[in-house]
Amino acid sequence: MKKKFIYILCLLTLFMSSCMDNFLDRNPYGDLDEKTFFTKKEHADLAAIACYSTLQKMNGHWADAQLELGMTGDFSSAGFKDAQAYYTASFNPNDANVVNGIWKKGYEGIAICNNNIYGLEQMRSDIIDDATKNKHLAEMKFIRAFWYFRLIRFYGDIPLRSSLVTDPSNKEQVMLPLTSKEKIISDIILPDLVFASQNLPVSWDAAYHNRATKGAAYATLTELYVYIKDYDKAIASGLEVEKSGYKMIDNPGYVLRVDYEGSSEIIFSIGYGTGNETYREFYYGTTEDLGGSSGRIMRGDTYSGDYFYASRDFIDFFQTIDGKSINDNSPYFNKSEEWKYRDPRFDGTFFTTMDEITTTSGVKMNWKSEWLINDETGFDIQKRGVYYGDNTWNRRMDNTLIRLPRVYLLMAEAYAFKSSPEYGKANEYLNKTRTRAREFALNNRDKYIPSGISDSEVLPSWNVSTKEQAMTALNYENRVEFFTEDCYRYFDLKRWGTLSEEWSRVGGFTWNDKFIDLPIPSNEVSNNDNISQKQSWGN
């Protein structure tokens, strides 16, 4: 799909941008000319693919790591200088790239979906059959729901735009007031996802593995239902995901590798084509150029040579191989070799001397401590690092947005927090992610298993019987499993009501309740007579 993606997206981007004036550069609602498009069956497919385009860039600047806002405790306050304001939540809402970028990209994506949904709905039955029509409508509605769900989790109440703008000069169409997030869920997100779950295919041909599936719709419904605390429906949706045949791969360190794109545990991801040059999204890694004939490491840094660092709190969070905290006097923890005998997801997340790497020259060697960039904590991030080629920005990796372990942990949360908790089922789903890590350790004893420990002592299963115990287990599994993946940690802490506690504890900063939701972009406030800035953020 990747090569085909780029040609189609370029074509459709030009087509759509021709319908926008300067006003629409701020809020690109767009318009489509039905005389030249939506006149052939294949146009439905092209229109659906166009809706994926803005997912390739979900923010206006620096993307995923900054989207965590530095408020989760995962990233150190040292590191990439452009992110400093986000580590302390001291950014200026009038010019913050994150604040403006998320909003802009979200409404760009919604605009394209609205336009194409309308155009496809007008196609006559002699042009396209109902099954094909509904399949592509389901793609568009899934993506529209994805964007709206993302926006409300960042901003709270936002304008609801469910149809295209036919007259950009009409203030009633353009200047919409804020709608409560509850109404946006009931009126647009939930109906769109239900429609998608009913009409998306179970799978696509391998070349199109990035397109939304029935499993992706049910997985998003699982997350939505947990978000609104409708736990029984969350469980029902999760069970539907399980029917789709997804399976976790054996190595937890391979889940985000370029050569594992489209693996059996990835439910939804965004693909990129060769030569698709936008800002690089991931800034984790270690030294690239090894010098001489050794070549470069297949990992990435920022174009400026800066790096994001994991915080000491996050590094210390990983359990020892016997399932204990490093502060619980485990006999297997040695501070001088703290990378040894830990949950194997530690090794998959950070570079250690146990890692065999292959350079661009084909040289195989173990990672060396002299390549370390993060002197502050002693560990460079390996997970999701990407190599982009010698002096070029022409290699991208898929942006994985939903993996099977996410669904498992959401189901565990639902079972533990429903009105009549089922802790046995909560344990079952909690341990699905943990079992993968344990079995990988047992299958690689030389790297992870010390002498004198029995197999039953290796990452023992969770056995929760209270909500407090369940939260401890959920917090651990989600944090170590999804580090560097989108904004899971940020969304989880907000949903659990623990964002302020985590942010203050790790950062040592003074919490302000205004940080719960992002401010409304100042240009939106200036150009929309029906919106004013949230009082807590001021003017």
C-alpha positions in Angstrom: 0.0 0.0 0.0 2.9 2.4 0.8 4.0 3.3 -2.8 0.4 3.5 -4.0 -0.5 5.6 -0.9 1.8 8.5 -1.8 0.7 8.9 -5.4 -3.0 8.9 -4.4 -2.5 11.3 -1.5 -0.5 13.8 -3.5 -3.2 13.8 -6.2 -6.1 14.2 -3.7 -4.3 16.8 -1.6 -3.9 19.0 -4.7 -7.5 18.4 -5.6 -8.8 19.3 -2.1 -6.4 22.3 -1.5 -7.7 23.9 -4.7 -11.0 24.4 -3.0 -9.7 26.4 -0.1 -9.2 30.1 0.3 -7.0 32.0 2.8 -9.7 31.7 5.5 -9.7 28.0 5.1 -6.0 27.8 5.6 -6.8 28.3 9.3 -9.7 25.9 9.4 -9.7 23.8 6.2 -13.2 22.7 5.7 -12.8 22.4 2.0 -15.3 21.5 -0.7 -15.5 18.9 -3.4 -16.7 19.3 -7.0 -19.1 16.4 -7.6 -19.0 17.0 -11.3 -15.4 15.7 -11.6 -15.3 13.3 -8.6 -17.5 10.6 -7.1 -18.6 9.7 -10.6 -17.0 6.2 -10.8 -16.9 3.3 -8.4 -13.1 3.6 -7.9 -13.5 7.1 -6.7 -14.9 5.7 -3.5 -11.7 3.9 -2.8 -9.6 7.0 -3.6 -11.7 9.1 -1.3 -11.4 6.6 1.5 -7.6 6.5 1.1 -7.5 10.3 1.2 -9.0 10.2 4.7 -5.9 8.5 6.0 -3.6 11.3 4.8 -3.6 13.5 7.9 -3.0 10.5 10.2 0.5 10.5 8.8 1.1 13.6 10.7 -0.9 13.9 13.9 0.6 17.0 15.2 2.1 20.2 13.8 5.6 19.9 15.3 7.8 17.1 16.7 5.0 14.7 17.1 4.7 11.9 19.6 7.3 12.6 22.3 6.0 16.1 22.8 2.4 14.9 22.7 3.3 13.3 26.0 3.9 16.8 27.2 6.6 15.7 29.6 3.8 15.4 32.2 3.8 11.6 32.5 7.1 10.9 34.1 8.4 8.9 31.2 10.7 11.5 29.8 13.5 13.3 31.5 13.6 17.1 31.8 17.0 16.9 30.1 17.3 16.2 26.4 15.7 17.8 23.4 15.7 21.5 24.0 12.6 22.3 21.9 10.6 20.2 24.4 11.6 22.0 27.6 8.4 24.0 27.9 6.3 20.8 27.6 8.3 19.0 30.4 7.1 21.7 32.8 3.7 22.5 31.1 4.9 26.1 30.9 4.2 26.5 27.2 2.6 29.6 25.9 -0.9 28.7 24.6 -0.7 31.5 22.1 2.1 30.0 20.1 2.5 26.4 21.4 3.0 24.0 18.4 1.5 21.1 20.3 -1.7 23.1 21.2 -2.1 24.4 17.7 -0.9 21.3 15.9 -3.2 18.8 17.4 -6.2 21.0 16.8 -5.3 21.9 13.3 -4.5 18.3 12.2 -7.6 17.0 13.9 -9.9 19.3 12.1 -8.1 18.9 8.8 -8.7 15.1 9.2 -12.4 15.7 10.1 -12.9 18.1 7.2 -11.6 15.6 4.7 -13.7 12.8 6.2 -16.9 15.0 6.2 -16.3 16.0 2.6 -15.8 12.5 1.4 -18.6 11.0 3.4 -21.0 13.5 1.8 -19.6 12.8 -1.6 -19.8 9.1 -1.3 -23.3 9.2 0.2 -24.5 11.0 -3.0 -23.2 8.3 -5.3 -26.0 6.5 -7.1 -26.7 2.8 -6.9 -25.9 2.4 -10.6 -22.4 3.6 -9.9 -21.6 1.7 -6.7 -23.2 -1.2 -4.9 -24.3 -0.9 -1.2 -21.6 -3.2 0.2 -18.7 -1.4 -1.4 -20.2 2.0 -0.5 -20.7 1.0 3.1 -17.2 -0.4 3.4 -15.6 2.8 2.3 -18.0 4.9 4.4 -17.0 2.8 7.3 -13.3 3.7 6.7 -14.1 7.4 6.7 -16.3 7.2 9.7 -13.8 5.2 11.7 -11.1 7.9 10.9 -13.5 10.7 11.8 -14.3 9.0 15.1 -10.6 8.5 15.7 -9.9 12.2 15.3 -12.9 13.3 17.5 -11.9 10.9 20.2 -8.4 12.2 20.2 -9.5 15.8 20.3 -11.8 15.5 23.3 -9.1 13.6 25.2 -6.7 16.5 24.7 -9.1 19.5 24.8 -12.3 18.4 26.5 -15.2 20.3 24.9 -14.7 21.2 21.3 -16.8 22.3 18.3 -18.8 19.5 16.6 -18.6 19.6 12.9 -20.4 16.6 11.3 -21.0 17.9 7.8 -19.1 19.8 5.2 -19.0 23.5 4.9 -20.8 24.6 1.7 -20.4 28.4 2.3 -17.1 29.4 4.0 -18.4 33.0 4.3 -21.4 31.8 6.3 -20.5 32.4 10.0 -23.2 30.0 11.1 -21.5 27.2 9.3 -18.0 28.1 10.3 -18.1 29.7 13.7 -19.4 26.8 15.8 -19.6 26.9 19.6 -18.0 24.3 21.9 -20.0 21.1 22.3 -19.7 19.0 25.4 -17.5 16.0 24.9 -20.3 13.8 26.1 -22.5 15.0 23.3 -19.7 14.5 20.8 -19.4 10.9 22.0 -23.1 10.2 21.7 -23.7 12.0 18.5 -20.7 11.3 16.4 -17.9 9.1 17.9 -20.1 6.2 19.0 -22.4 6.0 16.0 -19.4 6.3 13.6 -17.6 3.5 15.4 -20.6 1.2 15.5 -21.2 1.7 11.8 -17.5 1.0 11.2 -17.6 -2.2 13.2 -20.6 -3.4 11.2 -19.2 -2.6 7.7 -15.4 -2.8 7.8 -13.8 -6.0 6.6 -12.1 -8.4 8.9 -8.9 -8.0 6.9 -7.5 -6.5 3.7 -5.0 -7.9 1.2 -1.5 -7.8 2.7 -0.5 -4.8 0.6 -3.2 -2.8 2.3 -2.5 -3.9 5.9 -2.7 -0.2 7.1 -6.4 0.2 6.3 -8.9 0.1 9.1 -10.6 -3.3 9.9 -13.5 -4.5 11.9 -10.9 -5.3 14.7 -9.7 -1.7 14.6 -13.3 -0.4 15.1 -14.0 -2.8 17.9 -10.6 -2.0 19.6 -11.4 1.7 19.5 -14.9 1.0 20.9 -13.2 -1.0 23.7 -11.2 2.1 24.6 -14.1 4.4 24.2 -16.3 2.3 26.5 -13.6 2.2 29.1 -13.2 5.9 28.8 -16.9 6.5 29.6 -16.9 3.6 32.2 -19.4 1.4 30.3 -17.4 -1.6 31.2 -19.7 -4.4 30.1 -19.8 -3.0 26.6 -16.0 -2.6 26.7 -15.7 -6.2 27.4 -18.1 -7.2 24.7 -16.2 -5.1 22.1 -12.9 -6.6 23.3 -14.2 -10.1 22.8 -15.1 -9.1 19.2 -11.5 -8.1 18.7 -10.3 -11.5 19.8 -12.5 -13.2 17.2 -10.5 -11.4 14.5 -7.4 -13.7 14.8 -4.8 -11.2 16.2 -1.9 -12.8 18.0 1.0 -11.4 20.0 4.5 -12.0 18.6 7.1 -13.8 20.7 9.7 -11.0 21.2 8.4 -7.9 23.0 11.4 -6.0 21.7 10.3 -6.4 18.1 6.8 -4.9 18.3 7.7 -1.6 16.7 10.5 -2.7 14.3 10.4 -1.8 10.6 10.7 -5.4 9.7 7.7 -6.3 11.8 5.3 -3.9 10.3 1.9 -5.6 9.7 2.6 -8.2 12.3 -0.2 -10.3 13.8 -0.6 -8.1 16.9 -0.9 -4.8 15.1 -4.5 -3.9 14.8 -4.2 -0.4 13.2 -1.2 1.5 12.0 -0.4 4.3 9.6 1.9 3.6 6.6 4.4 5.8 4.9 5.8 5.6 1.4 9.4 5.8 0.4 10.3 9.5 -0.2 7.5 10.8 1.9 9.3 13.7 3.5 7.7 15.3 6.5 9.1 16.1 9.9 10.6 13.0 11.4 8.3 11.8 14.2 10.6 9.8 16.5 13.6 11.2 18.3 14.8 8.3 20.3 18.1 6.5 19.8 21.8 6.5 20.3 24.9 7.6 18.3 24.3 6.9 14.6 27.7 7.3 12.9 30.2 4.7 14.3 33.1 6.0 12.1 35.4 4.4 9.6 34.0 1.3 7.8 31.6 0.4 10.6 28.7 2.3 9.2 25.7 3.7 11.1 23.4 2.1 13.6 19.9 1.5 12.3 18.5 4.0 14.8 17.7 7.7 14.8 18.4 11.0 16.4 17.0 14.4 15.8 18.3 16.4 12.9 19.9 18.8 15.4 21.7 16.1 17.3 19.4 16.3 20.3 17.7 13.3 21.9 14.7 12.6 24.1 15.8 10.8 27.3 13.9 8.5 29.5 13.5 9.7 33.1 15.3 8.0 36.0 11.8 7.2 37.4 10.8 5.3 34.3 14.1 3.4 34.1 13.8 2.4 37.8 10.1 1.4 37.2 10.9 -1.9 35.4 10.8 -4.8 37.7 13.6 -7.3 38.4 13.2 -10.7 36.9 11.5 -12.0 40.0 8.7 -9.4 39.7 10.0 -7.1 42.4 10.7 -3.4 42.5 14.4 -2.6 42.4 13.9 -1.1 45.9 12.5 -4.4 47.3 15.9 -6.0 47.9 15.7 -8.5 45.1 18.8 -10.7 45.2 19.1 -10.4 41.4 19.4 -6.6 41.2 23.0 -5.2 41.0 23.2 -1.4 40.7 26.5 -1.7 38.8 24.8 -3.8 36.2 21.2 -2.6 36.5 20.3 -3.7 33.0 20.7 -7.4 33.9 18.0 -9.6 35.2 15.1 -7.3 34.6 11.8 -7.7 33.0 13.0 -8.4 29.4 10.9 -5.4 28.2 13.7 -3.3 29.8 16.2 -4.7 27.3 13.7 -4.1 24.5 13.2 -0.5 25.5 16.8 0.6 26.1 20.1 -0.1 24.5 22.3 -2.4 26.6 25.4 -4.4 25.9 23.2 -7.4 25.4 21.9 -6.0 22.2 23.3 -7.2 18.9 23.0 -4.5 16.3 23.6 -4.6 12.5 25.1 -1.4 11.0 24.5 0.0 7.6 27.7 -1.6 6.5 26.4 -5.0 7.5 28.7 -5.3 10.5 27.2 -7.1 13.4 28.3 -6.2 16.9 27.0 -5.7 20.4 26.0 -2.3 21.4 28.9 -0.5 23.2 28.7 1.7 26.2 30.9 4.4 24.6 28.0 5.1 22.1 25.8 6.3 25.0 24.3 9.7 24.6 22.2 9.9 27.8 24.9 10.3 30.4 22.4 11.6 32.9 20.7 8.2 33.4 23.0 5.8 31.5 20.4 4.5 29.1 19.5 5.5 25.5 16.1 4.6 24.2 16.1 1.7 21.7 12.4 1.3 21.2 11.0 3.0 18.2 14.3 4.4 17.1 14.5 4.7 13.3 17.3 5.0 10.8 16.6 7.4 7.9 19.5 6.8 5.6 22.8 8.6 5.0 22.1 12.3 5.0 18.5 11.8 3.8 15.1 11.7 5.4 13.6 9.1 3.2 12.8 6.1 5.4 9.8 6.0 7.7 8.4 3.3 9.9 4.7 2.7 10.3 3.1 4.6 13.2 1.4 1.9 15.2 -1.7 3.2 16.9 -3.5 0.0 18.2 -1.9 -3.2 19.3 -3.5 -6.3 20.7 -2.0 -5.9 24.2 -3.8 -2.5 24.5 -7.1 -4.3 24.1 -6.1 -7.0 26.6 -5.3 -4.4 29.3 -8.4 -2.4 28.6 -10.4 -5.5 29.1 -8.6 -6.2 32.3 -9.5 -2.7 33.5 -13.1 -3.3 32.5 -13.3 -6.6 34.4 -11.7 -5.1 37.5 -13.8 -1.9 37.6 -17.2 -3.1 36.5 -20.0 -2.8 39.1 -19.6 -6.5 40.0 -15.8 -7.0 39.5 -14.6 -10.2 38.0 -11.0 -10.3 39.3 -10.4 -13.8 37.8 -11.0 -12.4 34.3 -9.0 -9.3 35.1 -6.1 -11.4 36.0 -6.4 -13.5 32.9 -6.1 -10.4 30.7 -3.5 -8.7 32.8 -1.3 -11.7 32.4 -1.6 -12.0 28.7 1.0 -9.2 28.2 3.0 -10.4 31.2 3.1 -14.0 30.0 4.7 -12.9 26.7 7.5 -11.2 28.6 7.9 -14.2 30.9 8.0 -16.8 28.2 10.5 -14.7 26.2 12.8 -14.6 29.3 12.5 -18.3 29.8 13.3 -19.0 26.1 16.4 -16.8 26.4 17.8 -17.9 29.7 21.4 -16.8 29.0 20.3 -13.2 28.8 17.6 -12.9 31.4 17.5 -15.8 33.9 20.1 -15.9 36.7 21.1 -19.1 38.4 19.2 -20.2 41.4 15.8 -18.9 40.4 12.9 -21.3 39.6 10.8 -20.9 36.5 7.8 -20.1 38.7 9.6 -17.1 40.2 10.2 -15.5 36.8 7.8 -12.5 36.5 5.1 -14.3 38.5 1.6 -13.8 37.3 -0.5 -10.9 38.7 -3.1 -12.1 41.2 -5.3 -9.1 41.9 -8.3 -9.2 44.2 -9.0 -5.5 44.8 -9.4 -2.4 42.7 -6.2 -1.0 44.2 -4.2 -4.1 43.3 -5.7 -4.0 39.8 -4.6 -0.4 39.4 -1.1 -1.2 40.4 -0.9 -4.0 37.9 -2.5 -2.0 35.1 -0.2 1.0 35.7 2.8 -1.3 35.4 1.8 -3.3 32.4 0.6 -0.3 30.4 3.6 1.8 31.2 6.3 -0.7 30.3 4.4 -2.1 27.3 3.5 1.1 25.5 6.4 3.5 26.2 7.0 5.7 23.1 3.7 4.6 21.5 1.4 7.5 20.7 0.0 9.1 23.9 -1.3 6.1 25.8 0.4 7.0 29.1 -1.0 10.5 29.0 -4.5 9.3 28.2 -4.3 6.6 30.8 -3.3 9.0 33.6 -6.0 11.4 32.6 -8.6 8.7 32.6 -7.5 7.3 35.9 -7.5 10.8 37.5 -3.8 10.5 38.5 -2.1 12.9 36.0 -1.6 15.6 38.6 -0.1 13.2 41.1 2.3 11.6 38.6 3.3 15.0 37.2 4.0 16.6 40.5 5.7 13.5 42.0 8.1 13.0 39.1 8.7 16.5 37.9 8.7 18.2 41.2 6.6 21.0 39.8 3.6 22.8 41.1 0.4 21.3 39.6 -2.3 23.6 38.1 -5.7 22.1 37.3 -5.6 23.9 34.0 -3.1 21.3 32.8 -5.9 18.6 32.7 -6.9 19.8 29.2 -5.0 21.8 26.6 -6.1 25.4 26.0 -8.0 26.2 22.8 -5.6 27.5 20.2 -5.5 31.3 20.3 -6.1 31.7 16.5 -9.3 29.7 16.9 -10.4 32.0 19.7 -9.5 35.1 17.6 -11.4 33.9 14.6 -14.5 32.3 16.1 -16.9 34.7 17.8 -18.6 31.8 19.5 -15.6 30.6 21.4 -13.6 32.1 24.2 -10.5 30.8 25.9 -10.9 28.6 29.0 -10.8 30.9 32.0 -8.0 29.0 33.6 -5.7 29.6 30.7 -6.6 33.3 30.4 -6.4 35.4 27.3 
